[in-house]
Each structure stands twice: as structure tokens, then as C-alpha cells.
Amino acid sequence: MQFVNKEEVKEAIKEYAIVEGKSIKFVKNDNFRVIAKCTGHKYCPFVMLASRIDRNQFTFAIKTLSLEHECTRVDRLGYCNAR
């Protein structure tokens, strides 16, 4: 899956976390890559790695994605807002 920029990747991950009710943390977040992991359980296998396709373009692509969770649903999410 490809995204226009880094903000689109982060927004998609946040939307996924809200729909699924999972607590996800951005471990690495710089201009070239975004790494997100689940914080609901210590050994939860969820991981998402997205990085730039090319250094000259701002287009991001998901390189690694594991949607498996071993944690339970979370009721309160810190990044959930009215928007």
C-alpha cells in the first residue's frame, strides 16, 4: 500500500487503531521511515514498517505489516480526538 506522505501513513495507522481498539505507539518516526508497534501486551506481534520509496520522492510504502494481535481491546486511546 502506498501513501502520499508521512502524515497519511500515521493517519491510516491511527484510524486502524481506533477501529480495532488497539493501543499503538510510533516507535520510529522520522522523514524516511515510520515504525509502529502495539503497546497493549508485551509480546504482541503487531508491527508496521513504512518507508520512502525513493529518497527524491515523498511517497511512503508499507514494507512490513503483521496484523496479528495477542492483546485485548482498549477502551481509552490517547490519540483519539473529535476530528
N, CA, C and O atoms as a GROMACS GRO file, in nm:
protein
  332
    1MET      N    1   0.085  -0.116   0.000
    1MET     CA    2   0.000   0.000   0.000
    1MET      C    3   0.090   0.123   0.000
    1MET      O    4   0.190   0.126   0.070
    2GLN      N    5   0.054   0.223  -0.078
    2GLN     CA    6   0.133   0.345  -0.089
    2GLN      C    7   0.053   0.464  -0.038
    2GLN      O    8  -0.069   0.470  -0.050
    3PHE      N    9   0.128   0.562   0.018
    3PHE     CA   10   0.068   0.683   0.073
    3PHE      C   11   0.142   0.804   0.019
    3PHE      O   12   0.260   0.795  -0.016
    4VAL      N   13   0.073   0.916   0.012
    4VAL     CA   14   0.129   1.038  -0.045
    4VAL      C   15   0.244   1.092   0.039
    4VAL      O   16   0.345   1.135  -0.016
    5ASN      N   17   0.229   1.091   0.173
    5ASN     CA   18   0.334   1.144   0.260
    5ASN      C   19   0.327   1.074   0.396
    5ASN      O   20   0.245   0.985   0.417
    6LYS      N   21   0.415   1.114   0.487
    6LYS     CA   22   0.424   1.052   0.619
    6LYS      C   23   0.298   1.074   0.702
    6LYS      O   24   0.257   0.984   0.776
    7GLU      N   25   0.236   1.189   0.691
    7GLU     CA   26   0.116   1.219   0.768
    7GLU      C   27   0.001   1.125   0.730
    7GLU      O   28  -0.078   1.086   0.815
    8GLU      N   29  -0.008   1.090   0.602
    8GLU     CA   30  -0.112   0.997   0.557
    8GLU      C   31  -0.091   0.858   0.618
    8GLU      O   32  -0.188   0.792   0.654
    9VAL      N   33   0.033   0.815   0.630
    9VAL     CA   34   0.064   0.685   0.690
    9VAL      C   35   0.021   0.686   0.837
    9VAL      O   36  -0.046   0.594   0.884
   10LYS      N   37   0.060   0.790   0.910
   10LYS     CA   38   0.026   0.800   1.051
   10LYS      C   39  -0.125   0.806   1.072
   10LYS      O   40  -0.177   0.744   1.165
   11GLU      N   41  -0.194   0.879   0.986
   11GLU     CA   42  -0.340   0.890   0.997
   11GLU      C   43  -0.406   0.754   0.972
   11GLU      O   44  -0.504   0.720   1.039
   12ALA      N   45  -0.356   0.678   0.876
   12ALA     CA   46  -0.413   0.546   0.848
   12ALA      C   47  -0.391   0.451   0.965
   12ALA      O   48  -0.480   0.373   0.998
   13ILE      N   49  -0.275   0.456   1.028
   13ILE     CA   50  -0.247   0.370   1.143
   13ILE      C   51  -0.336   0.409   1.261
   13ILE      O   52  -0.389   0.322   1.330
   14LYS      N   53  -0.353   0.537   1.284
   14LYS     CA   54  -0.440   0.584   1.393
   14LYS      C   55  -0.584   0.542   1.369
   14LYS      O   56  -0.653   0.501   1.463
   15GLU      N   57  -0.631   0.550   1.246
   15GLU     CA   58  -0.767   0.509   1.214
   15GLU      C   59  -0.784   0.359   1.235
   15GLU      O   60  -0.887   0.316   1.287
   16TYR      N   61  -0.684   0.280   1.196
   16TYR     CA   62  -0.689   0.136   1.220
   16TYR      C   63  -0.696   0.107   1.370
   16TYR      O   64  -0.773   0.022   1.413
   17ALA      N   65  -0.615   0.178   1.449
   17ALA     CA   66  -0.612   0.156   1.594
   17ALA      C   67  -0.746   0.192   1.658
   17ALA      O   68  -0.790   0.123   1.751
   18ILE      N   69  -0.810   0.296   1.611
   18ILE     CA   70  -0.940   0.337   1.667
   18ILE      C   71  -1.047   0.234   1.632
   18ILE      O   72  -1.127   0.197   1.718
   19VAL      N   73  -1.049   0.188   1.508
   19VAL     CA   74  -1.150   0.091   1.466
   19VAL      C   75  -1.132  -0.041   1.540
   19VAL      O   76  -1.230  -0.101   1.584
   20GLU      N   77  -1.008  -0.087   1.553
   20GLU     CA   78  -0.981  -0.215   1.618
   20GLU      C   79  -0.974  -0.205   1.770
   20GLU      O   80  -0.983  -0.306   1.839
   21GLY      N   81  -0.957  -0.084   1.824
   21GLY     CA   82  -0.948  -0.065   1.968
   21GLY      C   83  -0.815  -0.110   2.025
   21GLY      O   84  -0.810  -0.170   2.132
   22LYS      N   85  -0.708  -0.083   1.954
   22LYS     CA   86  -0.574  -0.125   1.995
   22LYS      C   87  -0.488  -0.002   2.027
   22LYS      O   88  -0.503   0.103   1.965
   23SER      N   89  -0.401  -0.018   2.124
   23SER     CA   90  -0.309   0.089   2.162
   23SER      C   91  -0.180   0.072   2.083
   23SER      O   92  -0.106  -0.023   2.104
   24ILE      N   93  -0.155   0.165   1.991
   24ILE     CA   94  -0.038   0.156   1.903
   24ILE      C   95   0.052   0.276   1.926
   24ILE      O   96   0.005   0.389   1.938
   25LYS      N   97   0.181   0.249   1.932
   25LYS     CA   98   0.280   0.354   1.956
   25LYS      C   99   0.374   0.364   1.836
   25LYS      O  100   0.413   0.262   1.778
   26PHE      N  101   0.409   0.487   1.799
   26PHE     CA  102   0.505   0.509   1.692
   26PHE      C  103   0.645   0.504   1.752
   26PHE      O  104   0.687   0.596   1.823
   27VAL      N  105   0.716   0.396   1.724
   27VAL     CA  106   0.849   0.375   1.781
   27VAL      C  107   0.951   0.462   1.710
   27VAL      O  108   1.033   0.528   1.775
   28LYS      N  109   0.947   0.463   1.578
   28LYS     CA  110   1.040   0.542   1.498
   28LYS      C  111   0.957   0.627   1.404
   28LYS      O  112   0.869   0.575   1.336
   29ASN      N  113   0.985   0.756   1.400
   29ASN     CA  114   0.905   0.846   1.320
   29ASN      C  115   0.995   0.959   1.271
   29ASN      O  116   1.004   1.063   1.335
   30ASP      N  117   1.061   0.939   1.157
   30ASP     CA  118   1.145   1.044   1.101
   30ASP      C  119   1.105   1.068   0.955
   30ASP      O  120   1.000   1.021   0.911
   31ASN      N  121   1.187   1.140   0.881
   31ASN     CA  122   1.150   1.177   0.744
   31ASN      C  123   1.157   1.062   0.646
   31ASN      O  124   1.105   1.073   0.535
   32PHE      N  125   1.221   0.951   0.683
   32PHE     CA  126   1.239   0.841   0.589
   32PHE      C  127   1.165   0.714   0.627
   32PHE      O  128   1.147   0.628   0.541
   33ARG      N  129   1.120   0.699   0.753
   33ARG     CA  130   1.052   0.576   0.793
   33ARG      C  131   0.958   0.601   0.910
   33ARG      O  132   0.974   0.696   0.986
   34VAL      N  133   0.860   0.512   0.920
   34VAL     CA  134   0.764   0.514   1.029
   34VAL      C  135   0.750   0.370   1.078
   34VAL      O  136   0.718   0.281   1.000
   35ILE      N  137   0.775   0.347   1.207
   35ILE     CA  138   0.761   0.215   1.266
   35ILE      C  139   0.659   0.226   1.379
   35ILE      O  140   0.673   0.310   1.468
   36ALA      N  141   0.557   0.140   1.374
   36ALA     CA  142   0.452   0.139   1.475
   36ALA      C  143   0.443   0.000   1.536
   36ALA      O  144   0.449  -0.101   1.465
   37LYS      N  145   0.428  -0.006   1.668
   37LYS     CA  146   0.413  -0.132   1.740
   37LYS      C  147   0.297  -0.122   1.837
   37LYS      O  148   0.258  -0.012   1.879
   38CYS      N  149   0.242  -0.237   1.872
   38CYS     CA  150   0.132  -0.242   1.967
   38CYS      C  151   0.187  -0.237   2.109
   38CYS      O  152   0.287  -0.303   2.139
   39THR      N  153   0.122  -0.159   2.195
   39THR     CA  154   0.165  -0.149   2.334
   39THR      C  155   0.064  -0.213   2.429
   39THR      O  156   0.075  -0.197   2.551
   40GLY      N  157  -0.033  -0.285   2.376
   40GLY     CA  158  -0.135  -0.348   2.458
   40GLY      C  159  -0.084  -0.465   2.539
   40GLY      O  160  -0.132  -0.491   2.649
   41HIS      N  161   0.013  -0.538   2.485
   41HIS     CA  162   0.070  -0.655   2.552
   41HIS      C  163   0.218  -0.658   2.519
   41HIS      O  164   0.258  -0.616   2.410
   42LYS      N  165   0.299  -0.706   2.610
   42LYS     CA  166   0.444  -0.702   2.593
   42LYS      C  167   0.491  -0.780   2.470
   42LYS      O  168   0.583  -0.737   2.400
   43TYR      N  169   0.428  -0.893   2.444
   43TYR     CA  170   0.471  -0.979   2.334
   43TYR      C  171   0.373  -0.980   2.216
   43TYR      O  172   0.365  -1.078   2.143
   44CYS      N  173   0.299  -0.874   2.198
   44CYS     CA  174   0.205  -0.864   2.087
   44CYS      C  175   0.283  -0.856   1.956
   44CYS      O  176   0.372  -0.771   1.944
   45PRO      N  177   0.254  -0.940   1.857
   45PRO     CA  178   0.334  -0.945   1.735
   45PRO      C  179   0.301  -0.837   1.632
   45PRO      O  180   0.361  -0.836   1.524
   46PHE      N  181   0.207  -0.746   1.661
   46PHE     CA  182   0.173  -0.642   1.564
   46PHE      C  183   0.293  -0.551   1.540
   46PHE      O  184   0.354  -0.501   1.634
   47VAL      N  185   0.326  -0.530   1.415
   47VAL     CA  186   0.430  -0.435   1.376
   47VAL      C  187   0.398  -0.384   1.236
   47VAL      O  188   0.347  -0.457   1.151
   48MET      N  189   0.429  -0.256   1.212
   48MET     CA  190   0.410  -0.195   1.082
   48MET      C  191   0.532  -0.108   1.052
   48MET      O  192   0.569  -0.023   1.133
   49LEU      N  193   0.594  -0.130   0.938
   49LEU     CA  194   0.709  -0.052   0.895
   49LEU      C  195   0.678   0.007   0.758
   49LEU      O  196   0.650  -0.066   0.663
   50ALA      N  197   0.683   0.138   0.750
   50ALA     CA  198   0.663   0.208   0.622
   50ALA      C  199   0.784   0.299   0.600
   50ALA      O  200   0.835   0.360   0.694
   51SER      N  201   0.828   0.307   0.476
   51SER     CA  202   0.942   0.394   0.445
   51SER      C  203   0.923   0.454   0.307
   51SER      O  204   0.834   0.415   0.231
   52ARG      N  205   1.008   0.550   0.276
   52ARG     CA  206   1.001   0.616   0.147
   52ARG      C  207   1.036   0.517   0.036
   52ARG      O  208   1.119   0.427   0.055
   53ILE      N  209   0.972   0.534  -0.078
   53ILE     CA  210   1.003   0.450  -0.193
   53ILE      C  211   1.138   0.491  -0.252
   53ILE      O  212   1.219   0.407  -0.290
   54ASP      N  213   1.160   0.622  -0.258
   54ASP     CA  214   1.283   0.676  -0.315
   54ASP      C  215   1.322   0.800  -0.234
   54ASP      O  216   1.234   0.868  -0.182
   55ARG      N  217   1.449   0.828  -0.225
   55ARG     CA  218   1.494   0.945  -0.148
   55ARG      C  219   1.443   1.076  -0.206
   55ARG      O  220   1.426   1.174  -0.133
   56ASN      N  221   1.419   1.081  -0.337
   56ASN     CA  222   1.378   1.205  -0.402
   56ASN      C  223   1.226   1.226  -0.398
   56ASN      O  224   1.179   1.335  -0.429
   57GLN      N  225   1.150   1.125  -0.361
   57GLN     CA  226   1.005   1.135  -0.357
   57GLN      C  227   0.957   1.130  -0.212
   57GLN      O  228   1.026   1.076  -0.126
   58PHE      N  229   0.840   1.187  -0.187
   58PHE     CA  230   0.782   1.184  -0.053
   58PHE      C  231   0.682   1.069  -0.036
   58PHE      O  232   0.620   1.057   0.069
   59THR      N  233   0.666   0.984  -0.136
   59THR     CA  234   0.573   0.873  -0.131
   59THR      C  235   0.623   0.764  -0.037
   59THR      O  236   0.737   0.719  -0.048
   60PHE      N  237   0.536   0.723   0.056
   60PHE     CA  238   0.569   0.617   0.150
   60PHE      C  239   0.497   0.489   0.110
   60PHE      O  240   0.388   0.493   0.054
   61ALA      N  241   0.561   0.376   0.139
   61ALA     CA  242   0.500   0.245   0.114
   61ALA      C  243   0.519   0.158   0.237
   61ALA      O  244   0.621   0.166   0.305
   62ILE      N  245   0.420   0.074   0.264
   62ILE     CA  246   0.430  -0.019   0.376
   62ILE      C  247   0.519  -0.135   0.332
   62ILE      O  248   0.490  -0.203   0.233
   63LYS      N  249   0.628  -0.156   0.405
   63LYS     CA  250   0.723  -0.262   0.373
   63LYS      C  251   0.696  -0.388   0.454
   63LYS      O  252   0.704  -0.499   0.400
   64THR      N  253   0.665  -0.374   0.582
   64THR     CA  254   0.639  -0.487   0.670
   64THR      C  255   0.509  -0.461   0.745
   64THR      O  256   0.487  -0.352   0.797
   65LEU      N  257   0.422  -0.564   0.750
   65LEU     CA  258   0.295  -0.549   0.819
   65LEU      C  259   0.253  -0.684   0.877
   65LEU      O  260   0.238  -0.782   0.804
   66SER      N  261   0.235  -0.687   1.007
   66SER     CA  262   0.184  -0.804   1.076
   66SER      C  263   0.062  -0.759   1.156
   66SER      O  264   0.076  -0.688   1.255
   67LEU      N  265  -0.057  -0.799   1.114
   67LEU     CA  266  -0.180  -0.753   1.176
   67LEU      C  267  -0.227  -0.841   1.292
   67LEU      O  268  -0.336  -0.818   1.345
   68GLU      N  269  -0.150  -0.940   1.331
   68GLU     CA  270  -0.187  -1.029   1.440
   68GLU      C  271  -0.174  -0.956   1.573
   68GLU      O  272  -0.077  -0.883   1.596
   69HIS      N  273  -0.270  -0.977   1.661
   69HIS     CA  274  -0.267  -0.921   1.796
   69HIS      C  275  -0.290  -1.031   1.898
   69HIS      O  276  -0.369  -1.123   1.874
   70GLU      N  277  -0.222  -1.022   2.009
   70GLU     CA  278  -0.246  -1.112   2.122
   70GLU      C  279  -0.297  -1.034   2.243
   70GLU      O  280  -0.308  -1.089   2.353
   71CYS      N  281  -0.328  -0.910   2.223
   71CYS     CA  282  -0.375  -0.826   2.332
   71CYS      C  283  -0.526  -0.806   2.320
   71CYS      O  284  -0.587  -0.840   2.219
   72THR      N  285  -0.584  -0.753   2.424
   72THR     CA  286  -0.729  -0.730   2.425
   72THR      C  287  -0.760  -0.589   2.377
   72THR      O  288  -0.671  -0.507   2.357
   73ARG      N  289  -0.887  -0.563   2.359
   73ARG     CA  290  -0.933  -0.432   2.314
   73ARG      C  291  -0.916  -0.328   2.424
   73ARG      O  292  -0.938  -0.357   2.542
   74VAL      N  293  -0.875  -0.206   2.386
   74VAL     CA  294  -0.854  -0.096   2.480
   74VAL      C  295  -0.970   0.002   2.464
   74VAL      O  296  -1.010   0.034   2.352
   75ASP      N  297  -1.023   0.051   2.576
   75ASP     CA  298  -1.136   0.143   2.571
   75ASP      C  299  -1.094   0.289   2.554
   75ASP      O  300  -1.164   0.366   2.489
   76ARG      N  301  -0.981   0.326   2.610
   76ARG     CA  302  -0.937   0.466   2.605
   76ARG      C  303  -0.808   0.475   2.524
   76ARG      O  304  -0.708   0.411   2.556
   77LEU      N  305  -0.812   0.558   2.418
   77LEU     CA  306  -0.696   0.580   2.334
   77LEU      C  307  -0.654   0.725   2.344
   77LEU      O  308  -0.738   0.814   2.336
   78GLY      N  309  -0.526   0.751   2.362
   78GLY     CA  310  -0.476   0.886   2.382
   78GLY      C  311  -0.483   0.972   2.258
   78GLY      O  312  -0.500   1.093   2.270
   79TYR      N  313  -0.471   0.915   2.138
   79TYR     CA  314  -0.471   0.995   2.016
   79TYR      C  315  -0.607   1.004   1.950
   79TYR      O  316  -0.617   1.053   1.838
   80CYS      N  317  -0.709   0.960   2.016
   80CYS     CA  318  -0.846   0.972   1.963
   80CYS      C  319  -0.902   1.110   1.999
   80CYS      O  320  -0.905   1.147   2.116
   81ASN      N  321  -0.945   1.185   1.899
   81ASN     CA  322  -0.999   1.317   1.924
   81ASN      C  323  -1.131   1.334   1.849
   81ASN      O  324  -1.176   1.242   1.781
   82ALA      N  325  -1.192   1.447   1.860
   82ALA     CA  326  -1.322   1.473   1.799
   82ALA      C  327  -1.316   1.474   1.647
   82ALA      O  328  -1.415   1.442   1.581
   83ARG      N  329  -1.204   1.509   1.591
   83ARG     CA  330  -1.190   1.514   1.445
   83ARG      C  331  -1.190   1.375   1.390
   83ARG      O  332  -1.180   1.357   1.268
   0.00000   0.00000   0.00000
